[in-house]
Amino acid sequence: MFSSRVTRSVLRRGSNAVVRFCSGESGSHGKAPITKVPLSEAVPWIPKAIYASPSDIVHETKVTTLDNGLRVASEPKFGNFCTVGVAIDSGSRFEVALPSGISHFLEKLAYGVRFSGFFFALHWWLYPNCFNIIDAQMSVTFDLEDLQLRPEKDVLLTEMIHAAGFRDNTLGLPKICPPENITKIDRSTLFTYLKHHHTPKRMVVAGVGVEHEALVEFAQKYFVEMPPIWETDPTLSNTHKLSIDHSVAQYTGGLIKEEADLSDVSIGPNPLPELAHIVIGLESVGHQHKDFVTHCVLNMMMGGGGSFSAGGPGKGMYTRLYTNVLNRYHWIHNATAYNHAYEDAGLFCIHASAHPSHLADLTQIITRELSAMNGRMSKEELERAKVQLQSMLLMNLESRPVVFEDIARQVLATGKRLQPQHFMDLIRRVTDDDVMKIAGKMLRSRPSVAALGTLKRLPRQSSWEMVGLLQPLVDDKD
């Protein structure tokens, strides 16, 4: 609006007005023309800019424990909307005494209402004892088929590497429902699991951008005063007592491989090449361990990604898996480092993929990069990884759903929430000696390997030992 008025004024006055306006002669400030003001000084007749400054307000996370043990946590955040949810200490690791796949079923049942219409709601009302479970069985079946047909195999490989690293215990139990268990899981099984694992003491109601007192009031109304359905109708669940498994995750290491023809997974005008996938993992630490942040810095230093990237600042193009792997071997399709951290254990791994004919070379290259983690690093490389980790932390916390998840997870694990500045300081204090120490400790663990695809050229496990991945086991009091 302002520019259009100026344009009309200049056009009415003629071309000479353009020169006077740009030179500052047309104003009423009575000062020297703008062309006479040095570039090192501010223009005197322009109002002084008011810049944004860091706020001194500390957004403290408030936590209230209700009479039944339910914890309510919230943090204020300016905006026109809020994020509220419930986090539950539950999952596939607690399905020891029940058929694996219950969490997969509950995921489908919990979110089914989002896409339901009147027709589906009517049938739920008519057939309340069977329709939901049949719908969940169909959704799980479709999920299993989709995972096999999808070109991206990240979900399957994550499942496989955890099964290899924590064989037959806790974190190694399947999250994806096995096909043979689809018909074994019924309403009684689901309600029995909910009755014993979805209890108030294992739950946190968290909110971002809400008033804490209001959130506590609603939590009291709907989570304390209103009893769960299995208490009002005891026939829904089994009567026998089911104890919660509190086993600590036991890292075992090992190999899990699945021979599969992936040549026709991606069909179209620009199909992806046939790929063989391999994941090599080492024992890491949980998110409450004192060395957790150091593992995150190492993970950022390794970095990686796909063979094609748009590049640019902050994209990790200077990480080790890019400079030492993807930029040197054109036939490698993907090489990415991951650090999976849980309450009592962790798994540090590298996922790589290439054509099956290069599988032996790919394994040797990834093993070499793992072995080099406990070597010396430049100061620039370490600082870049630390700054990149700090940047990623702060950037993620700009999103309300991420803040909600951070609050819920921390309160669920420790009963409180540490502010981002705490982790920024921990990242800043990481040294190269710290990184080499935790890398050497990981390399003394037995490797976990998951392989998927055409695996004729997959090396034997003894070959990985010859490359130097495994170091002699020694006592470590740390």
N, C-alpha and C positions, 0 to 999 in steps of 0.2 A: 504494500500500500504506500509506504514511504517512498520507495524507488519510483513508482508510477507518478506520484505527485511531483517529484523532482524532475522527472523526464518531461512532463508537460510544461513545467515552469521554464526549463532550459529551452524547449522548442519554441515557446512564445517569445523568449528574449533574443533568440538568434544564436549563431555559432560563437560569438564573442563571449556569451555567458558560460559556455563550456569551459573556456580557458580560465575565466574568473572563478568558477566553482571549484575546479580542480586545484587551483593555486591558493584557494582559501581567501580570495579577495572579496567574494560575494557575501561573506558572513558579516554579522554585526558585532563580532567579538573585538574588533578594533586592534587586533594583534598583527604581527608581521605575516606575510604570506607563508603558506605551508612549505613552499619550496625553500624558504630561508631557515627552516627549523632543522638542526642537525639530526641525522639518523640515530645518533646516540642518546637523544633526549626524547621524552614523551611530548606529544602535541599538547600545548598548554590549555587549549580551549575544549578539549575532548574530556568528558567525565572519566575519572579514574576507575579502572576495571576492578571489580570485586571478585576475587578468585575463590574457588572452593577450597576448603581447608578440612583436615581430618577432624572428625567430631570427637569430643571428649566423653560422649555418652557411652557407657559400657552396657551392652545388651546381655545382661545376665540371664542364664537359663534357670527358671524356677521349677522346682520339682516338689510335688506333694504326693504323699503315700496315703491312700484311702484305707478304710477299715479292713477291707478284704485283701489288702496287699497290692492292689493295682496302683501303679505309679503314673502320675500325670505330669508331663513336662511341657513347657512352652517357652517361647522367646518372642519378644515384640519385634516387628519389622514393618516399616512404613509401606503402605500400598492399599489398593482397593480390593484386594482379595487375600485369602489365607489358604494355608495347606494344613490339613488335619488328617491323621491316620493312626493306625494301631500296629505296633510291632510285637511279635510273639516269638518267644524262645522255643522254636519248633523247627522241624525239618526232617530230612531223610535220615539223618544220623540217629534219630530216636525211634526208628521203625524196626528195631531189632526183633521184638517179640510179635510183630505183625507183618503182613505181606508188604514187600517193598512197592512203592508207588502211591502210597496214601497222600503224600504231599502233592503229587502231580494231580491226583483227583480233586483235592481240595482247591487247588489253584483254578481248575476249570469250574467247579461249583461256585466259588466265591465271586467270579467275574462274569458268570453267565447272565446275570440280570441286566448287565449293561446293554446287551443287544437283543433283549427279549421284547416282544410286542404283545398286543392283547391276545393274539392267537395262542402264543406260548403260555402266557399267564393263565389263560382259560384252561389249558390242558394241565398245567401244574395244579390248578384248583381241583380238577376232576380226578387226577391220578397223582396225589401227593406222595405216595409210597414207592413209585417206580420211575416216574418220568425223569426226575433230576438225575438219578444214578445212571439211567440209560443214556441220557444226554451226555453225561460226563464220560461214560465208556466210549461213546462215539467220538467225542472230542479228543480223548487220549489216543484212540486208534488213528485218527487223522494226524495227530501230532507225530506219531511214530512213522507213518508213511511219509510225512513231509520232511522229517529229519533225514530219511534215506535218499530222498529225491533232491534235496536242496544242495546246490553247489558248495555253499559254505558248510564246513564240517566242524566249526568251532565248538558247538554244543556237545557233539558226540565225543570229540577229542578231550574236552574238559572232563566229561564223565569218565572216559577211559583212563586218563592220567591220574585222577583221584582214586580210581579202583586199583591202579597199579601201585600208587604210593601208600595207600592205606588199605591194604588187601583185607576184605571181609570184616572191617571194623569201622565204626563211626563215619568219618568223612569219605570212606571208600564204598559205603552202601549206595545203591543206585538212586538217583533223584528222578530219572526218567523211569516210568513204570515199565517193567518187563512185560512182554506180550502175554506170557502165561499167567500173569497176575490180574489181567483186566477183568476177567470173569470172577475172580476170587474176592474182589473188594466189593462189599455191599454196604447198605446203609448202617447196619449194625456195627461193622468194622470201623466205618468213618466216625460214628458217634462215640464209640469206645475210645478212639484215639483223641477226639476233641475233648472228651470228658476228663481225661487224665493229663493232657499236654496243653490245652488251651485254658489254663486256669489263671485267675487274676494275678497271682504272684509271678507268673511268667509273661506278663503283658505290660506294655507301656503305651499309654495314649499320649501322643505328641502333637503339638501344634506350632505353627509359625505364623506370626501376624495376628494373633488372637489375644484377648485378655485372659490372663491365667485363671482368675476367679470364675469367669464364665465357663471355661473349659472344664474346670473341676466340678462345677455344678452339673453340667451335662454328663460327665463321666459318672458322677454319683447317681444320677437318675437312671442311666441306661446300663451301667455295668455293676452297680451295687444293689439298687432297689429292685431291678428287674432280674429275676433268676433265669439261668440258662434253660434251654428247652429240655435238656436231658435230666434236669432236676424235677421239672413239672411232669415229665413223662418218662419214668425209669425204664420202660420197656424198649426204648429206642436203642439202648446200649447193652452190652453184655454185663452181667452182674459180677463177674470175677474181677478181683483187684489187679490192676496193671501197674507195675512199678516203672518209674521213669529211669531210663538208662543214663547214668552219670559217668560212663566210662571216658577216660582221657584218650584222645586220639593217639594211636600207636603207628608211627611211620615204619613201613616195612620195605618199601622199594620193590622193584620187580618189573616184569615185562608183560604187557597185554597187547596183542596184535589181532587185527581182523582183516583177513584177506577179502577184498571187495573189488569188483570191476567198476571203476569210476569213469570209464571212457565215454559213456553216454549220459553223464549226469547233466551236463550243460549242452543242450542242443538248441541251435538257432542260427541266425545269420552271422553272428560273431561268437561262436562257442568258446568257452574257456578250454585250455589244453587239459589233457588228462593229468591228474596230479596224484602223487603219493604223499601222505602226511606223516610226520613224525614229531613227537613231543618228548623232550628229555627234561626230566625234573630232578631237583635235589631238595633235601629237607630244609625247610626254612623255619621261621618262628611265628608265633601268634601275634595279634595286634596289641596285646598287653605286655609284650616282652620289651626289655630296655633297648634291644637292638632292632626293633621293628622299623624305625625311621631310617636307619642305615641301610636296611634291605630295600626300602623304597628308593633311596638315592641310587643304589646299585642298579635297581630295575630301570630307573630313568636313564642311567648312563648306558645301559645295554640297548634300550629303546627298540628300534626296528619298525617294521611295517611291511607294506606291499611293495612289489617291484615297480609299480607306477605310483607316483605321488606328485601332487601339484607343487610341493616344495614350499619355500617361503620361510620367513622367520618363525621360530617356535614350533616347527613341524618335526623336529628331531632328526634332521638330515645329517647332523654331525655325531649321532650316536654310533656306538661300535658296530651294531648289526647292520647299519647302513654303510658306513665307511669300509668295514672289513669284509662284509658279506654281499649285500645287495648291489653295491657299486662295483664289485669285482667279478661277480659270477652272474652273467646275464640269465642263466637258465634257472636260477632260484626265484620262485614266484612269491614267496613270503617268508619272512623271518622276524618273529616278534617275541619279546621277553614279557613274562607275566609273573606277578608275585601274589599268590593266593594266600591271604592271611585270615585265620579264624581265632577263636578265643584261646585255644590250647595248642595250636599247631599251625604250620604253614607249608607252602609248596612253591618253590621258585623254579620256573621252567621256561624253556624256549620252544616255541612252535614254529616249524619250518615245513615248507612244501616245495616240491619240484616234480619234474617228470619221473616216472618210476625208473627209467634207465640211469638216473643220476642219484638214486637213493643212497648208495654206498658213499659217494663223495659228499653228499649233503650231510650225512651222519657224521662224517669225519670233520667237516668244517664247523658244524655246530658244537661238536665235542671240543674242538680246539678253542672256540670262543669261551666256552664254559671254563676250560682249564686256565685260560688267561685272565680270569676275573680277579685272582689274588695277586696279580703282578702290579708293578708300579704304574701309576697314572699321572698325567700332567696336571698341574694346578688348574689350568684353563678347562680341562675336561671335567674335573670334579666340580668346579664352580659353576660351569654351564649346567650340569645335572642338578645341582642344588637350586639354582635360580629357576630352572624349568619346573622342578617339583613344587617350589613355592608358588610360582605363577599358576600352575594347574590347580593347586589347592584353593587359592583365592578365587580363581575364575569359576570353579565348580560351585563354590559356596555363594555365588551370586544368584543361583537358582534356588527358589523356595523349596521345591521337592528334595533337592540335595541337602539343604539345611535340615529339613524334617528328618530325612534318613539319618543324618549325622547325629542329631539329637537323640532319636529313638535308639540307634545302635549303641551309643555311648552310655546312655542311661540304663539300657538293658544289661550292658556288660559291667558297668562300674557304679551305677547309681547317680552319676553326675556327668556333666559335659564340660570338657576342656575347650577353651576358646582357641580359635585359629592361631592367635599370637603364640600360644604355647608350642604348637607344632612348628611354627616358623622359626622359633628360637632353637628347637631341637635340630631342625634341618641345617641351620646356620653353623651349629657346633660340630657337625660331622667332619671327620678328617680322613685323609687317605689311609692312615693306619687302621681306622675303624672299618673301612670298606674292605681292606685286605684281610683283616681278622675274620670278619663274618664270611667272606668268600672262601677262605681256607677251611673254615669249619664246615661249610656246606659241601665242599669238595671231598670231605672225608666221609660223607654219608653215601649209602648205596643208591645208585641212580634209579629213577623210575622212568620207564619208557612206554609210550603208547604209539602204535603205528597202525595206519589205516590206508588201504588201497592195494595196489599190486606190489607185493613185498618180496619178490624173488631176489632182489639185490639188497635186502636188509641185512646188515652185518650181524654176526653172532655177538652175544653180550661180552664174550671174552675179547672181542676186537675193541670195544670201548675201553676196556681196562688197559689194553696195550697202548692206546692213544694217550693215556695218562689221566683220564677223568677220575679214576678211583685212586686215592692215596691210601697208604697204610693206616689202619685205624689206630688211634692213640687215645689215651685218657685225656679228657678235657674237662677240667673242673669248673669252667665257666658255664 
